[in-house]
């Protein structure tokens, strides 16, 4: 039924959202997380480059994600943070 299809889709989105938040290493804070049918866009701040590397590798290894690209890296010297925009393309269902 249509209702069960929406329910399944909604549950998968909630799980994906939750899992991505759980992947965040120490020293990372999310600014924005947008989840669509085809991709996830993440804007986040990192205190350390190794935290960024860990997060990107975790996304690459996540079963629902096909590819990961870093759209922007900006080093904010005033706040000692690295601002990053990441797009993760989702695998076909």
C-alpha positions in Angstrom: 0.0 0.0 0.0 1.0 3.6 -0.4 1.0 4.2 3.3 3.4 1.4 4.0 5.7 2.6 1.2 5.9 6.0 2.7 6.4 4.5 6.2 9.3 2.3 4.9 10.8 5.3 3.1 10.5 7.5 6.2 12.0 4.8 8.5 15.0 4.5 6.1 15.5 8.2 6.1 15.4 8.4 9.9 17.9 5.6 10.2 20.2 7.1 7.6 20.0 10.5 9.3 20.7 8.9 12.7 23.5 6.9 11.4 25.2 9.9 9.8 25.0 11.9 13.0 26.4 8.9 14.9 29.4 8.8 12.5 30.5 12.3 13.6 33.9 12.1 15.4 35.0 14.2 18.3 35.8 17.7 17.2 33.0 17.8 14.6 29.8 19.9 14.7 27.0 19.9 12.1 25.8 23.2 10.7 23.3 21.7 8.3 22.3 18.2 7.1 20.0 17.9 4.1 18.7 14.5 3.2 17.0 13.9 -0.2 16.1 10.7 -2.2 19.4 10.9 -4.1 22.0 12.5 -1.8 22.9 13.9 1.6 24.5 17.4 1.8 26.4 18.1 5.0 27.9 21.4 6.2 30.0 20.9 9.2 32.9 22.4 11.2 35.9 20.3 12.2 38.6 21.2 14.8 41.1 18.8 13.4 42.0 17.4 9.9 42.1 13.8 11.2 38.4 14.2 12.3 37.5 15.3 8.8 39.4 12.3 7.3 37.7 9.9 9.7 34.2 11.2 8.9 34.7 11.1 5.1 36.1 7.6 5.3 33.1 6.5 7.5 30.7 8.0 4.9 32.5 6.2 2.1 32.2 2.9 3.9 28.5 3.3 4.8 26.4 0.8 3.0 23.8 3.2 1.6 26.3 5.7 0.2 27.6 5.4 -3.4 30.1 8.2 -3.5 31.4 11.1 -1.4 32.7 14.4 -2.6 34.0 17.4 -0.7 32.6 20.5 -2.2 34.3 23.1 -0.1 37.0 23.3 2.6 37.5 26.7 4.3 40.0 27.2 7.1 38.6 29.8 9.5 41.6 31.1 11.3 39.5 33.4 13.5 37.7 30.5 15.1 40.4 27.8 14.5 37.8 25.6 12.6 37.7 24.0 9.3 34.4 24.6 7.6 33.5 21.8 5.1 30.6 21.1 2.7 30.2 17.4 1.7 27.9 15.7 -0.7 27.3 12.0 -0.4 25.4 10.4 -3.2 23.1 7.5 -2.2 22.9 4.1 -3.8 19.8 3.3 -5.9 17.1 1.5 -3.9 
